Amino acid sequence: MGQADRVRSGVTIGQAAAYVGVTVKTVRHYHKLGLVAEPGRDGSGYRRYGSADLLRLVQVRTLAAAGVPLAEIGDMLGGGAQRFAEALTEAERRLTEQIKELTARRERLRRLADSDRALLGDRAAALLERMPALGFDADETAALRDGWVLAKALVPEGFDDYLAGVEQAVEDRHFVALIKRGAEAATWSRDDPRIDELATAMVERYLANPVLLRTVTGLQAGSEAATRYQLIAHHGAEQGSAAARLTTLVETRLRAAGVRIPRP
């Protein structure tokens, strides 16, 4: 069989692309990059791809699909068995790193789908999920969430200690009842006598169960402590409101009992 017969016995670029599982455009791109040599033309002017050409196309397509950069494929296929094995090992290492990064991104996206966990972490989110069962409505839970976001941002080093106090607090039914009462106090008049009574009851409970004080002392920063504490502790309480008066009374009485609370 002569050279012309061998050329005519091959397949067209369209057939070659179909057999290998790529597009004609991809085959031409491989030619342009020098990854696959362009075969000779037949008497009609068409390039004819023989078995060796198809084998090379399969090799290039397989490596490209595995994530090997096209710029490296030529050296891999032309560098012998040792170079090919080394290149595959390196390609596998890069793919492993990419998988780790993509997995981390997926986890971040999942966490963003749950804003509580994205902003506060699993521990705080789990506590927030308990609030409805403890009797806190949606608005009260949302206010608590906002305060925690602020606390974590302003006093990150004390946030875990604060959460430890909250975890203890939610197990104390009497204290939970007092906190719920405090949430209700936001609707009271600033001069309502019940505010003084509630402040006294809350302070007594704090002192009777000192672990609860972590919900106060855990929010104390190392620098600009007073400013940061005030921004957190008085968040959502308008100046002169019943809620602001209740917080101030509790702080004043705890200080009088020897509890260190930054002064404004």
Secondary structure, DSSP 8 states (H G I E B T S, - for coil): --HHHHHHTSB-HHHHHHHHTS-HHHHHHHHHHTSS----B-TTS-B-B-HHHHHHHHHHHHHHHTT--HHHHHHHHHSHHHHHHHHHHHHHHHHHHHHHHHHHHHHHHHHHHSHHHHHH-HHHHHHHHHTGGGT--HHHHHHHHHHHHHHHHH-HHHHHHHHHHHHHHTT-HHHHHHHHHHHHGGGS-TT-HHHHHHHHHHHHHHHHSGGGGHHHHTT--SSSHHHHHHHHHTTT--TTSHHHHHHHHHHHHHHHTT------
